[in-house]
Amino acid sequence: MLAWAKGGGWAERVPVRSGHLAPIPDEVSFETAATLPVAGLTALGVLALGGSLERSRVAITGAAGGVGRFAVQLAHDAAARVTAVVGSPEREKGLRELGADEVVVGLEPEGPAFDLILESAGGSSLAAALGRVSPDGTVVTFGNSSNEPTSFDARGFYRRGRPTMRGYFVTHELLEGRLGTAELAELAELVASGRLRVEIDLVVPWTEAASAVTALLERRVRGKAVLTVGSS
């Protein structure tokens, strides 16, 4: 079974709610399934806040990360025009193959407007997003990898029309019952059908969790890192 657990994700055993479980299709490995609950549900949830994405212009900051790579594919699958935003040229690799129509380094404060912006960098990147959202568009903030505060011109934001800024925390959505078995099963079926690719860049035993965390913090992981317990 595939599950989301509230903590204890590195343990050999952990209790989970029945509403946070979904079957793993035969075509999907345990390692692949393990990448879906947090990153996959986050990508699915933040994109849903944009409504119908067909022909929409969608920007995704942190596109080279786990959530970003899922979001690029899901937005492309929904017929959006996708701009993937990365922190450096080295992080661009593979994003066009996943469905990005455009890859840019950093989100500049000036440029074409986006109908939906998924923002996880915070700081100046979030400020730029608030200046690039379309008059009726939405900015969804769900991370702050820069660890910087954000300053922005509120008047410039509200005078654009009726844009929206939303916050998103996948744990809250799960505990409130707005996500669960149906969404986990949807992600697993998308992987099984080949419509969603899972890119695992690092697989290590759970006893070496510290090395995986270090690699993630140093931005040496493209896609997902997976810890295994026992034989795989």
N, C-alpha and C positions, 0 to 999 in steps of 0.2 A: 504494500500500500504506500501511497504518496501522502505526506502529511505536513501541515504547518504546526510547529510546536512553539508555545510561548516560553522561550528559553530552553536551556538544556540541549541545544542542538548538537553539541559535541559529545553528548553522553552515549553510552551503548544502548540504554533504554530510557525512554521518557514518556510520560502520559500525554495524550492529545485528546482533544474533543472529537466526538464522532462526526460533527459537522465540518471538521477541518481535515477530513480524510477523503481520498479518491483512489480508485484502482489504477494500477500502472499497466498500460497496454503491453502486450507481449513484445512489441517492436521497440520499446523504450527500456534502456538499462537503468539500474538503480542509481548509478552515478549521474546519469542525465536527469532522472527524475528529481534527484536531490537539489538540482539547481533551480527548480521551478517555484517553490512556495514563496520565497521572499521577493527575489528579483522579478520573476514572472508575474506574480500577482500585483506587484507595484506597477510594472509597466502596463498591465491590463487595466488597472484601476485609474491611473492618471490619464490615460488616453480616453477612457470613458467619460471623463469630465468635459471633453471637447465635443460631445454629441457625435453626430454623423461626420465622419472625416473625409468622405468622398470629395475630391477636388480641393480640400483644405490645404493651406500651407502650414506645415508643422515643423517646429524647430525643437531639437532635443539636445540639451547640453549634457556633458558627460557621456556622450554617445558611445565612447569606446569601452565603457564599463559594463557590468552585468545587466543592470536595468536598461541602460542605453541601448545595448545591442538587441535586447528583446523588443524595446519600444520602436526602434527603427524598423524591425521586421513587421511588427503588428500594425504600425501606421501605414507602411507600404501595402500590406495585405488589405487594408481598409481603403485603398485607392487615394491616399493622401500624397501630396508632394512633400518629401521629407528632406530637411536640412539637418545634417548631423554636425554638431559642434564639438570639437575636441580641444584638448589643452596644448597639443604640440603636433607637428607634422608626423612624428613617429607613431602617433596614436590613430592615424587615418586608416591603417591597413585593414582591408576586408569590409569596410562599411558600405562601400558602393555595391559590393556583391550581396550584401544583406538587404539592399533596397534603398539606400540613401541616394537621392537625386543630386545632392550637393553636399560636399564636406568642407567645412571652414574651420580655421583655427581661431577660437575665441569668438564670442558674440559681441560685435561692435554696436555702439549705441545708436548709430545711424544706419539706415538701410531699409529695404522693403519690409512691410509689416507681415506678421504671422498671425494666423487665426488661433493657433494653439502653441504655447511654448512650455515645454517640460523643463523645469529649471532645478538643477541639483548642485550647482557650484556656489551659489550665494555671492555675497560681496558685490563687486562691480558687475558681475555677470547677471545677477538678478536685477540690478538697476538698469542694465541695458535691455533686458527682457521687458521691463515695464515701459520702456520707451519704444519698443518694437512691436508691441501687440496691436492688433487691428482694433478699430473702433468698437466692435462687438466681440472681440476675441477674449481668450482666457490664458492667464499665466498660472501654471500649477507649480508651486514650490514644494519640493519633497526632500531636500538635502541642502547641506552647506559644506561641501568638501573644502572650500577655501578657508573655513573658520573665520571669515571676516564679516563685520556688520555691513548692512546695506543702507546707503543714503540715496534718496531719489527725489525728484521734483514732483510732489503730489499733484500740483496744479497741471503739470504737463500730462500726468496720467489721466486724471478724470476729464480733462478737456478733450481727450481723444474721442469721446463718445460715451460708450457704456462698457468699457472693458472690465474684466473681473480678475481678481487674484485669489486663488484658492490654495489652501494648505492640504497636504495629503500625507497620512501616516498609516502604512498598511496594517500595523498591529491594531490600531484603533478600529479600522474598518472590519477586520476579522472578528475582534471581540464584540463589536456592535452587530454582528450578523449580516453585514453588507457584502461580505465575501466568504467563500467557503468551498464546499465540495463541488458545486457546479463549475466554479471558475477554475479550480485545480484540474478537474476532469477536462475542461475545455482546453487548457494549456497542454495537458498530456496528449490529447487527441490531435492537436495541431502539430506536435512533435512527431507523433506516430505517422501522420499523413505526409510529413515532409514539408509542411507549410511554415514550420518554425524550427530553425536550426539552433541547437545549443552548442556554444563554443566553450569547451572546458580547456583552460590553459594550464592548469596545475592540479594534480591529484597526488595527495600524500596521506599516509596513515594518520589517524587521529592523534597518535602519540607525538607527531611532528607539527601539531597545530601552530606552534609559535612561528615556525618558518613560513607557513602560509600567510599568517597575519602580517608578518614583516614584508613579505612580497606584495601584499595588497596595499599596505600603507606606503610603500615606496613606488607604487604605480607600475610594478613590473608584470602585472597580470592583465592580459587582454581577455575579457569575458569572465569566466567563473573559475573559482578554486573550489575543490571538493576534498573533504576528509573522508576516509574510508575506515570502517571498523571490521576487523577480521579479514578473511579472504574475500575477494571480490569476484 
